Amino acid sequence: METGERIYNLKRMYNVRCGITRKDDSVLTRMLREKRGEGGSAENLPPFESMLDEYYRYRGWDESGLPSKTKLERLGLSHMIPQGQ
C-alpha cells in the first residue's frame, strides 16, 4: 500500500512540475452540468469542488492539490519538495 501511495504522490509531483494544477483536476463538463434524465438522482448534480477538497484532504495534499512536505518526507520523496516549501 505504501509503495502505491509513493508512486501516486511521485506522479502528482511530476505533474505539478509540468504545470498541472487544481484547474486540471476535473471531469467531463456534462457530468457537472447536465441533468440525468429521470429517477431519484436526476436533479442532483455532484458538488465537485467540495468533493475535490475532500479528496485532497484524504490524500494529505493542500487545497491546490500539492502533497504536503510531511507527506513527501514520510514517503521518502524529500527530493521532490519544491524550493521554498
TATAZI-V522456 format. One record per pair of residues at least 4 apart in sequence whose C-alpha atoms are under 7 Angstrom apart, sorted by the first residue. I is the first residue (numbers start at 1). GAP is how many residues later the second one is. D is the distance in whole Angstrom. If there is no record, write none. Layout:
I/GAP/D, I/GAP/D
This chain:
1/4/6, 2/4/6, 3/4/6, 4/4/6, 5/4/6, 6/4/6, 6/69/6, 7/4/6, 8/4/6, 9/4/6, 9/58/7, 10/4/6, 11/4/6, 12/4/6, 13/4/6, 13/67/7, 14/4/6, 15/4/6, 15/5/5, 16/4/5, 16/5/6, 20/4/6, 21/43/7, 21/44/7, 22/42/5, 22/43/6, 27/4/7, 29/4/6, 30/4/5, 32/13/6, 32/14/6, 33/12/7, 35/7/6, 35/8/6, 35/10/7, 36/6/4, 36/7/7, 37/5/5, 38/4/5, 47/4/6, 48/4/6, 49/4/6, 50/4/6, 51/4/6, 52/4/6, 53/4/6, 53/10/6, 54/4/6, 55/4/6, 56/4/6, 56/5/5, 56/6/6, 56/7/7, 56/9/6, 57/4/6, 57/5/7, 60/7/6, 60/8/6, 60/11/7, 61/4/5, 61/5/5, 61/6/4, 61/7/5, 62/4/5, 62/5/6, 62/6/6, 67/4/6, 67/5/7, 68/4/6, 69/4/6, 69/12/6, 70/4/6, 71/4/6, 72/4/6, 72/5/5, 72/6/6, 73/4/6, 73/5/5, 81/4/7
